[in-house]
Amino acid sequence: MITILNLTSRFLRIHLSRGKVLRLGPRKEGQISSQDAVGDTVKQLVAAGTVKVMGEGPQAGAASPANPAARTNLHGHHPRLSGGRRGDR
């Protein structure tokens, strides 16, 4: 998998092989296969400066660390800073 980054401030719709479409928001990144990266559509976008190819791997351009244990809680729940609510009150 190869990570690409949308460098524009508009939404992009990139047509890939086998009829698939990658929709990238402004300044967002997405992953495409190696076969799609050498395709004409992606090459034209790179030449125009619209997208940037970041690299290979499952998290080549991602901001989160590769170790899932080092990540913070991403689901919106805050960890409790004090003890539980049960017991002595």
GROMACS elastic network, one bead per residue, 0.5 to 0.9 nm:
[ bonds ]
;  ai    aj funct       b0    kb
    1    31     6  0.60608   500
    1    32     6  0.56028   500
    1    34     6  0.58742   500
    1    55     6  0.84037   500
    1    56     6  0.56450   500
    1    57     6  0.55832   500
    1    58     6  0.63920   500
    1    60     6  0.88222   500
    2    30     6  0.82792   500
    2    31     6  0.53931   500
    2    32     6  0.53457   500
    2    33     6  0.59571   500
    2    34     6  0.61323   500
    2    36     6  0.89954   500
    2    37     6  0.72035   500
    2    53     6  0.72983   500
    2    54     6  0.71462   500
    2    55     6  0.54789   500
    2    57     6  0.63737   500
    2    58     6  0.78732   500
    2    60     6  0.74700   500
    2    61     6  0.89421   500
    3    29     6  0.66251   500
    3    30     6  0.55671   500
    3    32     6  0.64174   500
    3    33     6  0.87433   500
    3    52     6  0.85853   500
    3    53     6  0.61096   500
    3    54     6  0.52615   500
    3    55     6  0.56450   500
    3    56     6  0.63681   500
    3    57     6  0.77765   500
    3    58     6  0.82216   500
    3    59     6  0.78561   500
    3    60     6  0.63047   500
    3    61     6  0.61413   500
    3    62     6  0.84422   500
    4    28     6  0.85467   500
    4    29     6  0.54690   500
    4    30     6  0.55346   500
    4    31     6  0.62023   500
    4    32     6  0.75187   500
    4    37     6  0.88704   500
    4    51     6  0.64679   500
    4    52     6  0.55053   500
    4    54     6  0.54374   500
    4    55     6  0.76297   500
    4    61     6  0.79227   500
    5    24     6  0.82234   500
    5    27     6  0.66390   500
    5    28     6  0.58233   500
    5    30     6  0.66306   500
    5    31     6  0.89350   500
    5    50     6  0.85933   500
    5    51     6  0.53808   500
    5    52     6  0.50938   500
    5    53     6  0.64439   500
    5    54     6  0.68443   500
    5    61     6  0.82850   500
    6     9     6  0.80742   500
    6    10     6  0.85125   500
    6    11     6  0.82865   500
    6    12     6  0.75196   500
    6    24     6  0.65580   500
    6    25     6  0.71476   500
    6    26     6  0.61005   500
    6    28     6  0.55147   500
    6    29     6  0.61229   500
    6    30     6  0.84345   500
    6    50     6  0.63395   500
    6    52     6  0.67184   500
    7    10     6  0.87645   500
    7    26     6  0.70897   500
    7    27     6  0.54073   500
    7    28     6  0.79418   500
    7    49     6  0.74634   500
    7    50     6  0.55016   500
    7    51     6  0.53823   500
    7    52     6  0.69463   500
    8    11     6  0.78220   500
    8    12     6  0.84890   500
    8    25     6  0.87899   500
    8    26     6  0.58288   500
    8    27     6  0.62836   500
    8    49     6  0.87443   500
    8    50     6  0.60688   500
    8    51     6  0.76816   500
    9    25     6  0.79800   500
    9    27     6  0.64839   500
   10    24     6  0.86790   500
   10    25     6  0.66429   500
   10    27     6  0.82608   500
   11    23     6  0.71834   500
   11    24     6  0.57631   500
   11    26     6  0.54374   500
   11    27     6  0.88414   500
   12    22     6  0.79624   500
   12    23     6  0.56915   500
   12    24     6  0.51169   500
   12    25     6  0.64392   500
   12    26     6  0.77302   500
   12    50     6  0.89882   500
   13    21     6  0.65477   500
   13    22     6  0.58061   500
   13    24     6  0.65230   500
   13    25     6  0.89378   500
   14    20     6  0.85856   500
   14    21     6  0.55546   500
   14    22     6  0.50408   500
   14    23     6  0.63373   500
   14    24     6  0.79254   500
   14    41     6  0.71622   500
   14    42     6  0.75293   500
   14    45     6  0.88971   500
   15    19     6  0.70954   500
   15    20     6  0.61555   500
   15    22     6  0.64459   500
   15    23     6  0.88059   500
   15    41     6  0.68877   500
   15    42     6  0.85104   500
   16    19     6  0.62747   500
   16    20     6  0.51191   500
   16    21     6  0.55247   500
   16    22     6  0.70662   500
   16    32     6  0.83594   500
   16    36     6  0.59548   500
   16    37     6  0.88354   500
   16    39     6  0.78621   500
   16    41     6  0.75126   500
   16    42     6  0.83233   500
   17    20     6  0.60230   500
   17    21     6  0.82871   500
   17    35     6  0.81248   500
   17    36     6  0.62780   500
   17    39     6  0.80707   500
   22    30     6  0.77575   500
   22    31     6  0.86283   500
   22    32     6  0.81123   500
   23    30     6  0.83723   500
   24    27     6  0.80726   500
   24    28     6  0.60391   500
   24    29     6  0.67229   500
   24    30     6  0.67936   500
   25    28     6  0.53148   500
   25    29     6  0.79486   500
   26    29     6  0.87964   500
   29    54     6  0.89128   500
   29    61     6  0.76789   500
   29    62     6  0.80493   500
   30    61     6  0.89631   500
   31    58     6  0.82704   500
   32    35     6  0.81941   500
   32    36     6  0.62757   500
   32    37     6  0.67478   500
   33    36     6  0.53054   500
   33    37     6  0.64331   500
   34    37     6  0.50876   500
   34    38     6  0.68157   500
   34    56     6  0.84566   500
   35    38     6  0.56972   500
   35    39     6  0.67563   500
   36    39     6  0.50601   500
   36    40     6  0.84595   500
   36    41     6  0.83932   500
   36    42     6  0.72500   500
   37    40     6  0.83985   500
   37    41     6  0.85131   500
   37    42     6  0.58997   500
   37    43     6  0.73313   500
   37    53     6  0.83625   500
   38    41     6  0.85279   500
   38    42     6  0.69290   500
   38    43     6  0.66216   500
   39    42     6  0.57712   500
   39    43     6  0.63037   500
   39    44     6  0.88061   500
   40    43     6  0.50949   500
   40    44     6  0.61042   500
   40    45     6  0.86779   500
   41    44     6  0.53362   500
   41    45     6  0.64287   500
   41    46     6  0.88088   500
   42    45     6  0.51179   500
   42    46     6  0.61707   500
   42    47     6  0.85882   500
   42    51     6  0.80551   500
   43    46     6  0.51487   500
   43    47     6  0.61225   500
   43    48     6  0.85958   500
   44    47     6  0.51050   500
   44    48     6  0.61581   500
   44    49     6  0.86644   500
   44    50     6  0.87831   500
   45    48     6  0.50941   500
   45    49     6  0.62389   500
   45    50     6  0.52627   500
   45    51     6  0.57993   500
   45    52     6  0.83786   500
   46    49     6  0.50853   500
   46    50     6  0.59758   500
   46    51     6  0.52194   500
   46    52     6  0.59899   500
   46    53     6  0.75266   500
   47    50     6  0.77332   500
   47    51     6  0.84912   500
   48    51     6  0.79500   500
   49    52     6  0.70764   500
   53    56     6  0.88985   500
   54    60     6  0.66871   500
   54    61     6  0.57721   500
   55    59     6  0.89060   500
   55    60     6  0.54674   500
   55    61     6  0.68626   500
   56    59     6  0.78362   500
   56    60     6  0.55120   500
   56    61     6  0.84049   500
   57    60     6  0.51240   500
   57    61     6  0.86565   500
   58    61     6  0.86596   500
   58    62     6  0.85758   500
   58    66     6  0.88470   500
   59    62     6  0.50513   500
   59    63     6  0.81309   500
   59    64     6  0.79574   500
   59    65     6  0.82042   500
   59    66     6  0.68594   500
   60    63     6  0.88643   500
   61    64     6  0.89432   500
   62    65     6  0.77178   500
   62    66     6  0.87665   500
   64    67     6  0.84788   500
   64    68     6  0.85769   500
   64    70     6  0.89181   500
   64    71     6  0.69530   500
   65    68     6  0.70258   500
   65    70     6  0.69066   500
   65    71     6  0.66976   500
   66    69     6  0.88992   500
   66    70     6  0.82275   500
   66    71     6  0.86355   500
   67    70     6  0.55697   500
   67    71     6  0.71354   500
   68    71     6  0.53908   500
   68    72     6  0.86688   500
   69    72     6  0.80910   500
   71    74     6  0.79544   500
   73    76     6  0.70520   500
   73    77     6  0.70812   500
   73    78     6  0.76829   500
   73    79     6  0.82445   500
   74    77     6  0.77695   500
   75    78     6  0.87317   500
   78    81     6  0.87621   500
   80    83     6  0.71239   500
   80    84     6  0.78143   500
   82    85     6  0.89729   500
   83    86     6  0.86212   500
   84    87     6  0.79751   500
   85    88     6  0.83816   500
   85    89     6  0.77249   500
   86    89     6  0.74337   500
